Amino acid sequence: MSVRDRLSELELTLPAAPKPVAAYVPAVRTGSLIYISGQLPLKEGQLLASGPVPSRVSLEKAQAAARQCVLNGLAVLADQLGGDLDRVERIVRLGIFVCCEAGFTDQPKVGNGASELLQKIFGEKGRHARAAVGSIALPLGATVEVEMIAEVN
C-alpha cells in the first residue's frame, strides 16, 4: 500500500508544506538523509495548542498537537521528494520539544503522539530513535515542536 493510500485509510490529509517562521530552510538533504526543521502544531495557520503542559494544555491535547507537527513535517518531506513519500526508507529520528511546567516528566508520552502516528503511516519504516525534552517556552508559544530525520532513496 502506498503512503498516500495509507494516509487516506487513516483519514489524514497532508497540509501544504509550512513556510519557515524565521531565518532557516524547511529541510536540508545530505546524501540519503533529509533533516526536517522543527515543526509547530499549526493547522490552517492556527496553533492547535499553546502554553505549557499540564497547566494550560492536557496531555491528550499535547499528543494531538504532536501528531499535527508530524503531518506538517511529512508535508515538508513530501515537498522535498516531489510528492513521493514512498521514497522514504526509514524515519530515522525525532526530536520532540514540549513546553511544560517544572516537575512535568511525561514528555515521552507527548512524544508518543508523534511516534505512534509515524508507525501507523510507515509501519516498521516508521520506527525511529527519539529524544523528548521539556522546555520553558517554544516559538510562537507552541506547546510542542517536532523535528525529523528521514532516510530516502
Buried (B, 14 or more C-beta within 10 A) or exposed (E): EEBBEBBEEEEBEBBEBBEEEEEEEBBEEEEEBBBBBBBBBBEEEEBBBBBBBBEBBEBEBBBBBBBBBBBBBBBBBBBBBEEBBBBBEBBBBBBBBBBBEEEBEBBBBBBBBBBBBBBBBBEEBBBBEBEBEBBEEBEEBBBBBBBBBBBBE
